[in-house]
Amino acid sequence: MYVKKNFGLRGLIAFSGHHVIWLSLWAFGYTVTYEYFNVKWLVIPWVPLAVIGTAVAFYVGFKNNSAYDRMWEARKIWGAIINGSRMWGANTKAYVSNQFTKEKYSEMQLYEIVKKLIYRHIAWLYTLRSQLLIPTPWEHIHQNYLVKAWTKRRIKSFGVGLYKDEITQTELKHYLPEDELERLINYQNTATQIIDQQSQDLKDLRSKDLIDDFRHMELQKLLNDFYTFQGQCERIKKFPLPRQYGNMSFFFVGIFIFLLPLGMISEFAKIGQYGAWLSIPFTIIVGWVYMMMELVGDYSENPFEGLGNDIPMLSLCRTVEIDLKEMLREPEIPLAIRAKKGVLM
């Protein structure tokens, strides 16, 4: 997630500068052809071009609205995960007690039970994040060579590559017992099995009367909510913006930009002898605007791609981790994730 108020000129150039190059070459090349090779017949009236431009703008606008909806829905889901996680920590601490037991447990024993449930939940958070970052076939990292290479550089310099992301690889063992980690990590959907393990532990707590039926149902309801949130994230991750909207707009923008200098010259030539040359900067500007509208939608439709405009899942996981560890009154609390180069992941 980009956290600065405005994009800098350097950032804009890095994001779309290569498009300005080919736009300039196309506008300049056509104008030279028009002026020096006597192809003044190769122009089109402005009215049909304006109609095409309006239609393309509506189509790209629809795509951008849909892409924004996907991104905003993903952020709302993670907001719900944060709230549910805090409820899980507070309720676990309050509900697991000796109130209903015949055989009393020590405070340390109760603390270890609560800690195990809370730590396993932290493991679920980081596991879910790791699973959501697995690339899908329609994301940029799996496209043609140039897009793939550019995306890899972008991830490294303006995405998850800015952070040492070793939590699910080397630190997950701090939140799960060793035998449990070895068993759960081998499942196809580890996050799902972690919640199932939580449910089995609640069943065990109920059998020992450490929680009563009401508290058991309340805690199980929170686990069911986590399943719902996980499923909602997976729906966004595993079901793309329909390709008839996500991909066709690219072709429509390309057609419009191809025709743009043909219409621009016909209008600017009316100014006078050198009017055609004035069409070059305006062709570049209009083409760049349409190209940027296409790119903004294209890089917003997949909010779990690991790029700089994604949902900052690492930061949100760390926020919950801090809150839950403070609930446990632990002495060592990790630091919050800070933005790097204006990017918070």
N, C-alpha and C positions, 0 to 999 in steps of 0.2 A: 504494500500500500504506500503510495507516494504521499508524504506528509507535509511537504512544503506548500505554501500558499499558491505559488505559481511555478510553472515549468520555465526553466531558464532557456536562453537561446542555445546553449550547448546541448541541452537535453533534446530540444526540438530537432536540432541538426542531426544528432545521433539517431533519433527515431525516424525521421523522414527526409533527411538530407539527400539520400541516394535517389529518392523520387523526384526531387527538384532537378537533379542532373538530367535524367531522361526527359522530364517535362521541358526543360530548357532546350535540349537537343531537338526534340520534336517541333517545338514552336519556332525555333530559329531555322531549322532545316526546311520546314514548309514555307516560311516567309522568303527564304533565299530562292527556293524553287519558284514561288509565285512571282517574285520580282525579276529574276534573271533568266528564267527558262520559259517565259511566256505561257504560263498555264493559268491565266486569269479566269479561265472557264471552270477551274477546279475549286469552286466556292459554293456555299449553300446559303440560302437566306437565313436570317437570324431567327425568324419565327419558329420554323420546325425545330431548330436547335434548342430554342428556349423551352419548347414543349417537352423535348426529350430530357433536358436538364431538370425540369420541374418533376417529371415522372421519376427520374433517378433519385432526386432528393427525397421524395416521399418514400420510395422503396428503402433507401439507405436509412432514413429516419426511423422507419418501422423496425429495421434490423437493430439499430442502436438502442431503441426503446426496449426491445426484447432482450438484448444483451445486458442492458442495465438492470432489468428486472431479475435476470439470473444472478447477477453479481450482488444486488441488494438482498435478494432472498437468501443467498448464501451467508451474507453478513448477519441477517436476522436469525438464521439457524444457529450460528455460532454465539450470538448474544444469548439465545435460549440455553445453549449448552453451558455457558458461564453461569447463568442464574441457577440452572438445575444442579450444577456441580457444587455451588455454594450451599444449596439446600441439602444435597447429599452429605456434605461434611458436617453441617450443623445438626441435621437430624440423626446421623449416625452417632455423633457424640452424645446427643440428648437421649436417644432411645435405648442404646445398649447399656444395660445396668443390671443391678442385682434385685431390682424391684419385684420381679416375679420368680426368682430362682429359689430353690430349696437349699442348694449348696452354694454358698457365697463365694464369689471370685474376688481376688485382690484387685486393688486399683491398678496395679501394673498389668495384670492379666487383661482387665477390661481395656486398658489403654492400648495394649498390643493388638487386641481384636479390632478396635476402632482404627488404629493405624494401618492394619493390613487392608481393611476395606477402603480407606482413603487412598493409600498408596496404589492399590490396584486401579482405582479410578484415574489417578494421574497417569498410570501406564496406559489406560484406555485412551485418554486424550491424545497422547503422543503417538500411539499406534494408529488411531483414526487419521491424524494429520499425515502420517507417513503413507498410509494407504491412499489417501486422496491425492497425493503428489505423484503417484504412479502414472506415467503418461498414457493417454488414450490415442487411438489411431488418428483422430481428427485434430489433435493439438499440433501446434507449430513444430514441435520437436520431431514429429514424424512426417513432415512434408518433404518437398524436394530438397536437393543438396544445398542450395543457397539459403533457403528459409531455415533449414535445419542448422546450418553452420551459424547463421546470424542469431538464431534462438539460443544456441548453446552459449555464445558470447554474451548475449543479453542476460541469460540466467546467472552467469558468473559475475557480471559487472553490475547488474541492476535487478537482482532477484535473490533466490535462496542461496546462491553461491556466495553472497556477501557474508554469510554466517557459517560458523563451524557447526554443521548440522549432524552431530553424532549421537543425539539423545536416544533415538530408537535403536541405534546400532550398539552403543557401548554403555549407556546409562540406564537402559530399561531394566537391567538386572537389579538396580537399586530400588525399584518399585515392585518387583515380583520375586517371590522365592525362586531359588535356582531350579528346582524340579518343576515348578509350575511354568516358569519361563520356557524351559526346554520343550514342554508339552504344548503350550499355547502358540509358540512362535511358528510351529510347523503346520498350523491350520491355514487353509486358503484365506479365511477371513478372521484374523486374529482378534480384531476389535469385537466382533460378535461373540467370540468364545470367552473373552474377558468378562463381558457383561453376564454371560451365562454362568461363569464361575462365581461372580458376585451373587447371583440368584441362588446358587447351590449353598453358598455360605450363609445366606439369610435363612434358608431352610434349616441348616444345621443350628443356627442360633435360636430359631424357634423351637427346635426339638429340645434344646437345653434350657428353655424358658428365659433366655437372655433378652428376648423381645416377646411381646404378646401378639395376638392375632392382628390387632389394629395397627400396631407399629410395623409388623411384618408386611401388611398390605400397603402401608404408606411408603415404606422403603422400596417395595417391589414396584409400586407405581412410578417411582423416580427412575428405576431401571428400565421400565417400559418406555418412559419418555426419552431416555437416552437411545433406546433402539429406534424410536421415531426420528430423533434428530439425526442419527447415523444414516438411516434410510433416506432422509431428505437430502443429505449431502451426497449420498451415492447416486441418487436420482439425477442431480445436477451434473455430477462427474461423469456418469456413464450414459447419459442421454444427451446428445449434442443439440445445439440450436439446429433445427431442421435445415439440411443442406440446401434445399430450394430457396431458403432465405439467406442462410449464412454465406453461400458460395455465389449465387447468381448475381448478387449486388456487385461483386467484384467485376464480373463481366460487363454489367451495365455501366459502371463507372468507367471502365476501360473504353467502351464504345463511345461514351460521351466525350471523354478526353481526346480520343482519336478524331472526332468530328469538330472539336472545339476551335482549333485554329482556322478551319474552313469557314466557320461562321464569323469569327472575330475579324478576320481580314476583310471580309465583305463589308463590315460596318466601319472599321477604322480607315479603310481606303477612301471613304467618302470625305475624310478630313482634308486630304490633299496628297501631295506627291510622296511625302514620307509617312503618311498615316499608317501604311501597312506595317512598318517597323514598330509602331507603338503597340501593335497587337501582341507583340512577344511578351512583355512583362505582364500584361493582363491575362494572357493565356496561361502563363505560369502560375499566377496567383489563383485564378479560378480553378485550374486543374489541381493545384495543391490543396485547396480547400476541400474539394470533393474527395481527393485521395485521403486526406486526414479524417474526414467523416467515416470513410470506409475502414481505415486502420483503427480508429477508436472503437468502433463496434467489433471489429475482428479480434482485438486484443482485450476485450471486456467480456466476451461470451463464455470464456472458460475461467472461472474465478479460482480454480485450484491447480493452476498450471506451473506455479513456481516463478512467475515473472513479477515485475515491480508493481503492477496494478492489482495483484491478487489480494484475497482476504489474508490479513496478517495472522495466520494460524499459530505460528511459533510464539508470537507475542501474547496471543490470547491463552495459549496453553500455559505459558509461564505465569501469566496473571492468576490463573486458577491455581497453579502449583503454589504460588506464594500465599494466596488466601488460605488454602487448605493446610499448608504447613504451619502457618501462623495460628490456625485453629487448634493444631496439635501442640502449640507452644514449643515448637522445635527451636533450638538455639541457632542453627545455621539456615538462613533463608537466602535463596538464590536472588540475584539481582534481576530487575526487570529488563526485558529486551529493549535495546535502544535502536533508534533509526541510524542507518548507515547510508551515506550519500543521499539522504532524503528519502530512503526507502525503509519501511518497517515491515518485516516479514513474520 
